Amino acid sequence: MNIKSFVLLSALLLAACGDKTGEPQKKNARHYDEKTLSMGDRVFHTHCAECHGYNGEGKPGWEQPGPDGKLLPPPLDNNGRSWRLSGMQIQQFILHGSPDGRGNMPAWKGKLTEQEIAAVSAWITSLWSDQVYLDWQTKAEHSTQ
């Protein structure tokens, strides 16, 4: 066997092995623009982390109202419900704050640009596991059909 055949055979065998985790290949990989993620990270840590936590972990007891009767800041990672919202709904929460005054999240409309809001929304989705992201993406595809 010559070296070219050996290299080709090795590459084919490696490609056939695929992912050893036993998980199916993801049909939609994440593609984040690094500039957007960097902006989202900056915006989040400047304006949101004080309430939602440095890593988006939220406040303990977020599922129950706080002493003022309002909902506490939820986690934005896999442990919360943000992944149940569409990208547009996430951006609407950022723009308009807590709906119906149920929480203390302020409206960021007029304080953050549309680009900053889109960037922080993308950064939030980057906190999710691959499976949660894939489920979210699949849900979004089905809701637009």
Backbone as a chain_set.jsonl record, in Angstrom:
{"seq": "MNIKSFVLLSALLLAACGDKTGEPQKKNARHYDEKTLSMGDRVFHTHCAECHGYNGEGKPGWEQPGPDGKLLPPPLDNNGRSWRLSGMQIQQFILHGSPDGRGNMPAWKGKLTEQEIAAVSAWITSLWSDQVYLDWQTKAEHSTQ", "coords": {"N": [[0.863, -1.172, 0.0], [0.662, 2.139, -0.947], [1.74, 5.402, 0.249], [-0.152, 7.459, -0.281], [-2.542, 6.053, -0.582], [-2.727, 4.954, 1.957], [-3.039, 7.26, 3.575], [-5.462, 8.269, 2.553], [-7.196, 6.123, 3.149], [-6.98, 6.134, 5.949], [-8.093, 8.652, 6.54], [-10.715, 8.263, 5.644], [-11.553, 6.229, 7.404], [-11.39, 7.542, 9.877], [-13.308, 9.544, 9.466], [-15.573, 7.968, 9.232], [-15.831, 6.968, 11.761], [-16.78, 9.042, 13.38], [-18.664, 10.802, 15.914], [-17.999, 9.762, 19.132], [-19.701, 9.81, 21.273], [-22.14, 8.723, 21.042], [-24.301, 10.244, 20.491], [-26.669, 11.504, 18.14], [-25.681, 13.048, 15.046], [-25.72, 16.551, 14.947], [-28.173, 18.428, 13.292], [-28.178, 21.12, 12.841], [-25.667, 23.126, 13.332], [-24.199, 25.383, 15.698], [-23.529, 28.687, 14.836], [-21.83, 31.277, 15.622], [-21.088, 34.669, 15.402], [-18.084, 35.947, 16.316], [-17.591, 38.613, 17.002], [-20.16, 39.558, 17.542], [-20.848, 37.89, 19.728], [-18.925, 38.737, 21.553], [-19.706, 41.392, 21.941], [-22.255, 40.897, 23.018], [-21.539, 39.583, 25.386], [-20.188, 41.643, 26.71], [-22.265, 43.574, 26.985], [-24.129, 42.102, 28.49], [-22.658, 41.594, 30.877], [-22.272, 44.169, 31.751], [-24.858, 45.263, 32.097], [-26.737, 43.282, 32.872], [-25.825, 41.14, 34.457], [-25.724, 41.719, 37.19], [-28.248, 41.188, 38.195], [-29.083, 38.755, 36.929], [-26.949, 37.082, 37.379], [-23.462, 36.294, 37.041], [-22.857, 34.201, 35.277], [-25.287, 33.837, 34.132], [-26.942, 32.481, 35.849], [-29.114, 33.206, 37.414], [-31.287, 34.217, 40.201], [-31.371, 32.606, 43.4], [-34.246, 30.682, 44.194], [-35.868, 31.652, 42.213], [-38.202, 30.728, 41.043], [-40.329, 31.361, 42.613], [-42.232, 34.15, 43.816], [-40.537, 37.094, 45.028], [-39.888, 38.937, 48.14], [-41.2, 41.327, 47.546], [-43.307, 40.492, 46.091], [-42.886, 40.17, 43.437], [-41.566, 38.395, 40.587], [-38.369, 36.84, 40.785], [-35.133, 37.385, 39.186], [-34.735, 35.111, 36.579], [-32.775, 32.131, 35.782], [-30.746, 32.173, 32.877], [-29.556, 30.212, 31.588], [-29.47, 26.667, 30.909], [-31.079, 25.984, 33.053], [-33.245, 27.588, 33.393], [-36.122, 29.11, 31.886], [-35.755, 30.412, 29.553], [-34.997, 29.278, 27.15], [-37.337, 28.345, 26.152], [-38.503, 30.377, 24.848], [-38.886, 32.244, 21.811], [-36.34, 33.664, 19.677], [-37.126, 36.254, 19.044], [-38.954, 36.763, 21.122], [-37.242, 36.739, 23.335], [-35.747, 39.02, 22.776], [-37.807, 40.889, 22.946], [-38.422, 40.802, 25.69], [-36.077, 41.926, 26.652], [-36.19, 44.466, 25.466], [-38.641, 45.551, 26.515], [-38.794, 44.864, 29.199], [-39.975, 43.292, 32.26], [-43.008, 41.653, 31.699], [-46.205, 43.074, 32.249], [-45.465, 44.074, 34.746], [-44.665, 41.976, 36.386], [-42.177, 41.282, 37.284], [-38.962, 42.676, 38.185], [-37.456, 43.483, 36.05], [-36.013, 45.945, 34.093], [-37.031, 47.984, 31.285], [-35.1, 48.055, 28.369], [-35.238, 49.465, 26.112], [-34.294, 52.186, 24.158], [-32.103, 52.533, 25.729], [-30.291, 50.573, 25.131], [-28.895, 49.67, 21.995], [-30.463, 48.32, 19.006], [-28.701, 46.492, 17.898], [-27.1, 45.84, 20.11], [-29.012, 44.595, 21.719], [-29.725, 42.404, 20.127], [-27.245, 41.148, 20.145], [-26.845, 40.493, 22.89], [-28.941, 38.748, 23.189], [-28.118, 36.667, 21.481], [-25.829, 35.935, 22.918], [-26.986, 34.912, 25.227], [-28.195, 32.579, 24.209], [-25.903, 31.177, 23.736], [-25.225, 30.144, 26.151], [-26.581, 27.827, 26.523], [-26.808, 24.227, 26.539], [-25.737, 21.995, 23.894], [-27.834, 20.244, 23.209], [-30.151, 21.496, 24.271], [-30.05, 23.862, 22.802], [-30.39, 22.816, 20.209], [-32.975, 21.712, 20.468], [-34.395, 24.087, 20.896], [-33.914, 25.411, 18.499], [-35.14, 23.644, 16.714], [-37.786, 23.835, 17.594], [-38.274, 26.483, 16.888], [-38.105, 26.294, 14.115], [-40.359, 24.711, 13.56], [-42.405, 26.371, 14.409], [-42.476, 28.331, 12.524], [-43.507, 27.235, 10.294]], "CA": [[0.0, 0.0, 0.0], [1.486, 3.34, -0.995], [1.439, 6.387, 1.29], [-1.383, 8.172, -0.613], [-3.659, 5.151, -0.277], [-2.796, 4.831, 3.409], [-3.589, 8.519, 4.09], [-6.861, 8.307, 2.158], [-7.905, 5.113, 3.944], [-7.026, 6.627, 7.333], [-9.06, 9.747, 6.608], [-12.05, 7.677, 5.521], [-11.868, 5.511, 8.645], [-11.65, 8.545, 10.921], [-14.592, 10.184, 9.174], [-16.642, 6.995, 9.491], [-15.966, 6.762, 13.212], [-17.681, 10.097, 13.847], [-18.746, 11.171, 17.316], [-18.007, 8.58, 19.998], [-20.596, 9.993, 22.408], [-23.386, 8.011, 20.81], [-25.351, 11.197, 20.151], [-26.804, 11.7, 16.699], [-25.077, 14.277, 14.545], [-26.641, 17.681, 15.023], [-28.469, 18.882, 11.941], [-27.926, 22.554, 12.753], [-24.602, 23.517, 14.259], [-24.213, 26.794, 16.085], [-22.575, 29.545, 14.135], [-21.863, 32.594, 16.236], [-20.104, 35.654, 15.003], [-17.318, 36.251, 17.531], [-17.774, 40.031, 17.336], [-21.481, 39.655, 18.163], [-20.771, 37.277, 21.064], [-18.118, 39.616, 22.409], [-20.569, 42.514, 22.299], [-23.283, 40.374, 23.917], [-20.882, 39.328, 26.672], [-19.942, 42.955, 27.334], [-23.556, 44.167, 27.357], [-24.691, 41.306, 29.582], [-21.925, 41.792, 32.126], [-22.431, 45.569, 32.157], [-26.231, 45.636, 32.427], [-27.651, 42.192, 33.251], [-25.231, 40.164, 35.376], [-26.018, 42.062, 38.581], [-29.496, 40.507, 38.576], [-29.174, 37.393, 36.396], [-25.754, 36.333, 37.731], [-22.337, 36.429, 36.119], [-22.966, 33.149, 34.268], [-26.688, 33.679, 33.758], [-27.532, 31.465, 36.734], [-30.328, 33.719, 38.055], [-31.332, 34.322, 41.669], [-31.954, 31.435, 44.063], [-35.672, 30.802, 44.47], [-36.453, 32.431, 41.127], [-39.509, 30.201, 40.627], [-41.336, 31.919, 43.511], [-42.113, 35.606, 43.976], [-39.699, 37.589, 46.109], [-40.589, 39.639, 49.211], [-42.05, 42.388, 47.006], [-44.373, 39.863, 45.317], [-42.492, 40.086, 42.024], [-40.677, 37.283, 40.244], [-36.932, 37.104, 40.833], [-34.493, 37.15, 37.893], [-34.557, 33.686, 36.316], [-31.552, 31.751, 35.083], [-30.818, 32.271, 31.42], [-28.89, 29.018, 31.075], [-30.375, 25.508, 30.768], [-31.895, 25.781, 34.241], [-34.395, 28.48, 33.375], [-37.129, 28.89, 30.848], [-35.498, 31.293, 28.407], [-34.907, 28.478, 25.929], [-38.696, 28.095, 25.649], [-38.909, 31.576, 24.117], [-38.253, 32.459, 20.51], [-35.354, 34.739, 19.685], [-37.858, 37.522, 19.066], [-39.505, 36.949, 22.464], [-36.124, 37.11, 24.211], [-35.442, 40.42, 22.503], [-38.92, 41.698, 23.457], [-38.217, 40.906, 27.138], [-34.996, 42.881, 26.87], [-36.694, 45.784, 25.076], [-39.768, 46.061, 27.295], [-38.721, 44.478, 30.605], [-40.938, 42.31, 32.77], [-44.376, 41.925, 31.243], [-47.254, 43.351, 33.238], [-44.895, 44.394, 36.048], [-44.539, 40.764, 37.219], [-40.814, 41.202, 37.785], [-38.303, 43.975, 38.293], [-36.58, 43.733, 34.916], [-36.316, 47.214, 33.435], [-37.038, 48.047, 29.826], [-33.83, 48.56, 27.865], [-35.511, 50.233, 24.899], [-33.77, 53.543, 24.267], [-30.848, 52.501, 26.495], [-29.42, 49.697, 24.346], [-29.216, 49.693, 20.57], [-30.988, 47.056, 18.487], [-27.551, 45.608, 17.72], [-26.709, 45.352, 21.438], [-30.059, 43.681, 22.174], [-29.548, 41.167, 19.36], [-25.994, 40.517, 20.597], [-27.034, 39.872, 24.209], [-29.828, 37.613, 22.936], [-27.249, 35.596, 20.963], [-24.959, 35.498, 24.008], [-27.809, 34.073, 26.107], [-28.333, 31.243, 23.605], [-24.609, 30.492, 23.804], [-25.118, 29.524, 27.475], [-27.335, 26.58, 26.529], [-26.146, 23.019, 26.046], [-26.024, 21.722, 22.482], [-29.15, 19.627, 23.067], [-31.166, 22.528, 24.504], [-30.008, 24.751, 21.644], [-30.989, 22.095, 19.091], [-34.418, 21.66, 20.722], [-34.887, 25.449, 20.693], [-33.85, 25.68, 17.075], [-36.167, 22.809, 16.088], [-39.062, 24.446, 17.94], [-38.4, 27.697, 16.08], [-38.392, 25.868, 12.73], [-41.742, 24.224, 13.487], [-43.354, 27.458, 14.631], [-42.531, 29.195, 11.333], [-44.066, 26.492, 9.152]], "C": [[0.904, 1.227, 0.0], [0.976, 4.357, 0.035], [0.143, 7.133, 1.003], [-2.599, 7.317, -0.273], [-3.853, 5.024, 1.228], [-3.444, 6.074, 4.026], [-5.076, 8.601, 3.775], [-7.689, 7.328, 2.981], [-8.035, 5.565, 5.399], [-8.062, 7.729, 7.488], [-10.484, 9.216, 6.522], [-12.473, 6.956, 6.792], [-12.171, 6.485, 9.778], [-13.001, 9.219, 10.701], [-15.747, 9.247, 9.489], [-16.864, 6.78, 10.978], [-16.89, 7.791, 13.819], [-17.567, 10.329, 15.339], [-18.882, 9.923, 18.178], [-18.972, 8.697, 21.172], [-21.895, 9.224, 22.244], [-24.538, 8.932, 20.478], [-25.458, 11.296, 18.646], [-26.131, 13.002, 16.283], [-26.122, 15.383, 14.558], [-26.896, 18.213, 13.624], [-28.172, 20.365, 11.772], [-26.877, 22.946, 13.791], [-24.742, 25.001, 14.58], [-23.154, 27.529, 15.289], [-22.723, 30.941, 14.706], [-20.755, 33.449, 15.645], [-19.387, 36.086, 16.282], [-17.475, 37.711, 17.963], [-19.117, 40.234, 18.041], [-21.461, 39.072, 19.564], [-19.983, 38.14, 22.028], [-18.944, 40.821, 22.863], [-21.64, 42.054, 23.288], [-22.741, 40.12, 25.314], [-20.67, 40.643, 27.422], [-21.244, 43.586, 27.828], [-24.155, 43.425, 28.546], [-23.983, 41.616, 30.896], [-21.984, 43.235, 32.633], [-23.828, 45.835, 32.715], [-27.088, 44.54, 33.059], [-27.128, 41.281, 34.367], [-25.544, 40.463, 36.845], [-27.266, 41.33, 39.065], [-29.505, 39.033, 38.158], [-27.959, 36.529, 36.73], [-24.704, 36.402, 36.638], [-22.401, 35.422, 34.979], [-24.404, 32.9, 33.84], [-27.43, 32.695, 34.633], [-28.789, 31.928, 37.465], [-30.207, 33.788, 39.566], [-31.901, 33.043, 42.258], [-33.427, 31.69, 44.38], [-36.439, 31.545, 43.393], [-37.846, 31.953, 40.721], [-40.662, 30.749, 41.472], [-41.17, 33.435, 43.587], [-41.222, 35.964, 45.157], [-40.53, 38.316, 47.158], [-41.522, 40.749, 48.714], [-43.201, 41.839, 46.154], [-44.058, 39.719, 43.839], [-41.535, 38.921, 41.807], [-39.227, 37.723, 40.28], [-36.321, 36.834, 39.459], [-34.218, 35.657, 37.677], [-33.183, 33.388, 35.723], [-31.785, 31.862, 33.576], [-30.104, 31.103, 30.758], [-29.918, 27.892, 30.953], [-31.367, 25.373, 31.917], [-33.133, 26.662, 34.298], [-35.37, 28.117, 32.276], [-36.85, 29.701, 29.592], [-35.444, 30.518, 27.101], [-36.288, 28.11, 25.377], [-39.221, 29.265, 24.823], [-38.241, 31.613, 22.752], [-37.198, 33.552, 20.661], [-36.018, 36.101, 19.757], [-38.432, 37.791, 20.455], [-38.412, 37.338, 23.464], [-35.808, 38.59, 24.02], [-36.555, 41.343, 23.004], [-38.821, 41.859, 24.979], [-37.143, 41.941, 27.436], [-35.488, 44.302, 26.568], [-37.671, 46.368, 26.09], [-39.748, 45.686, 28.775], [-39.776, 43.453, 30.984], [-42.343, 42.636, 32.284], [-45.327, 42.137, 32.418], [-46.711, 43.623, 34.638], [-44.711, 43.203, 36.969], [-43.148, 40.582, 37.8], [-40.223, 42.602, 37.832], [-37.377, 44.276, 37.12], [-36.98, 45.032, 34.232], [-36.389, 47.05, 31.918], [-35.72, 48.661, 29.369], [-34.0, 49.318, 26.557], [-35.042, 51.675, 25.112], [-32.47, 53.619, 25.047], [-29.81, 51.632, 25.802], [-29.847, 49.8, 22.89], [-29.819, 48.343, 20.165], [-29.872, 46.03, 18.33], [-27.109, 45.023, 19.067], [-27.736, 44.342, 21.961], [-29.955, 42.351, 21.433], [-28.305, 40.414, 19.833], [-26.169, 39.839, 21.952], [-27.982, 38.677, 24.091], [-29.027, 36.418, 22.413], [-26.356, 35.058, 22.073], [-25.725, 34.581, 24.957], [-27.943, 32.674, 25.51], [-27.024, 30.471, 23.641], [-24.402, 29.806, 25.152], [-25.734, 28.122, 27.497], [-26.498, 25.416, 26.025], [-26.504, 22.821, 24.577], [-27.423, 21.144, 22.31], [-30.269, 20.648, 23.271], [-31.212, 23.477, 23.312], [-30.676, 24.092, 20.436], [-32.507, 22.001, 19.254], [-35.062, 23.022, 20.457], [-34.961, 25.773, 19.209], [-34.927, 24.893, 16.325], [-37.55, 23.381, 16.353], [-39.306, 25.685, 17.084], [-38.727, 27.347, 14.632], [-39.841, 25.443, 12.58], [-42.758, 25.35, 13.648], [-43.451, 28.391, 13.425], [-43.137, 28.488, 10.134], [-45.564, 26.595, 9.115]], "O": [[1.799, 1.349, 0.836], [-0.095, 4.18, 0.615], [-0.607, 7.424, 1.936], [-3.581, 7.823, 0.27], [-4.981, 4.991, 1.721], [-4.302, 5.956, 4.9], [-5.87, 8.966, 4.642], [-8.77, 7.676, 3.456], [-9.091, 5.394, 6.01], [-8.822, 7.74, 8.457], [-11.363, 9.673, 7.253], [-13.625, 7.06, 7.212], [-13.106, 6.272, 10.549], [-13.75, 9.438, 11.653], [-16.792, 9.691, 9.966], [-17.97, 6.444, 11.401], [-17.704, 7.461, 14.682], [-16.524, 10.09, 15.948], [-19.789, 9.117, 17.967], [-19.058, 7.78, 21.988], [-22.665, 9.088, 23.194], [-25.644, 8.464, 20.209], [-24.453, 11.187, 17.944], [-26.026, 13.94, 17.074], [-27.281, 15.155, 14.213], [-25.959, 18.427, 12.855], [-27.936, 20.817, 10.652], [-27.177, 23.078, 14.978], [-25.333, 25.765, 13.817], [-22.038, 27.047, 15.101], [-23.621, 31.693, 14.326], [-19.634, 32.988, 15.426], [-20.029, 36.542, 17.228], [-17.49, 38.007, 19.158], [-19.208, 40.984, 19.013], [-21.992, 39.678, 20.495], [-20.345, 38.257, 23.199], [-18.886, 41.219, 24.027], [-21.906, 42.734, 24.279], [-23.408, 40.407, 26.308], [-20.941, 40.738, 28.619], [-21.314, 44.072, 28.957], [-24.63, 44.045, 29.497], [-24.633, 41.87, 31.91], [-21.768, 43.486, 33.819], [-23.969, 46.556, 33.702], [-28.077, 44.85, 33.723], [-27.913, 40.718, 35.131], [-25.618, 39.54, 37.656], [-27.33, 40.9, 40.217], [-29.89, 38.165, 38.942], [-27.946, 35.345, 36.39], [-25.023, 36.549, 35.458], [-22.045, 35.741, 33.845], [-24.706, 31.863, 33.25], [-28.44, 32.13, 34.213], [-29.468, 31.108, 38.083], [-29.166, 33.462, 40.138], [-32.816, 32.452, 41.685], [-33.8, 32.791, 44.787], [-37.548, 32.02, 43.638], [-38.597, 32.712, 40.109], [-41.827, 30.619, 41.098], [-40.058, 33.939, 43.433], [-41.16, 35.242, 46.152], [-41.759, 38.312, 47.076], [-42.511, 41.076, 49.37], [-43.971, 42.602, 45.57], [-44.873, 39.203, 43.074], [-40.799, 38.517, 42.707], [-38.89, 38.831, 39.864], [-36.922, 36.129, 38.649], [-33.55, 35.019, 38.49], [-32.508, 34.288, 35.223], [-32.897, 31.663, 33.087], [-30.049, 31.007, 29.532], [-31.119, 28.157, 30.899], [-32.395, 24.713, 31.766], [-33.979, 26.485, 35.174], [-35.429, 26.98, 31.808], [-37.648, 29.672, 28.655], [-35.809, 31.048, 26.052], [-36.393, 27.616, 24.254], [-40.262, 29.156, 24.175], [-37.152, 31.069, 22.57], [-37.175, 34.273, 21.658], [-35.536, 36.999, 20.448], [-38.401, 38.93, 20.922], [-38.639, 38.172, 24.34], [-35.624, 39.323, 24.991], [-36.277, 42.46, 23.441], [-39.105, 42.936, 25.503], [-37.281, 42.74, 28.363], [-35.226, 45.228, 27.336], [-37.553, 47.53, 26.48], [-40.602, 46.145, 29.533], [-40.39, 42.827, 30.12], [-42.814, 43.763, 32.439], [-45.245, 41.455, 33.44], [-47.425, 43.423, 35.622], [-44.609, 43.367, 38.185], [-42.97, 39.794, 38.728], [-40.906, 43.588, 37.553], [-36.592, 45.223, 37.182], [-38.134, 45.209, 33.839], [-35.865, 46.088, 31.357], [-35.275, 49.668, 29.918], [-33.019, 49.763, 25.96], [-35.36, 52.297, 26.126], [-31.8, 54.652, 25.034], [-28.61, 51.903, 25.867], [-31.026, 49.995, 22.592], [-29.699, 47.354, 20.889], [-30.068, 44.844, 18.596], [-26.78, 43.84, 19.151], [-27.364, 43.344, 22.579], [-30.083, 41.29, 22.042], [-28.311, 39.186, 19.911], [-25.688, 38.722, 22.145], [-27.835, 37.698, 24.823], [-29.236, 35.288, 22.854], [-26.146, 33.848, 22.161], [-25.181, 33.587, 25.437], [-27.818, 31.684, 26.231], [-27.029, 29.242, 23.582], [-23.504, 28.975, 25.29], [-25.44, 27.327, 28.389], [-25.601, 25.586, 25.199], [-27.462, 23.412, 24.08], [-28.129, 21.507, 21.369], [-31.238, 20.657, 22.511], [-32.293, 23.856, 22.862], [-31.441, 24.739, 19.72], [-33.245, 22.189, 18.288], [-36.14, 23.102, 19.868], [-35.945, 26.335, 18.729], [-35.553, 25.418, 15.405], [-38.394, 23.415, 15.457], [-40.421, 25.908, 16.612], [-39.533, 28.025, 13.994], [-40.487, 25.773, 11.585], [-43.85, 25.287, 13.085], [-44.407, 29.159, 13.315], [-43.266, 29.085, 9.065], [-46.2, 26.032, 8.224]]}, "num_chains": 1, "name": "protein.A"}
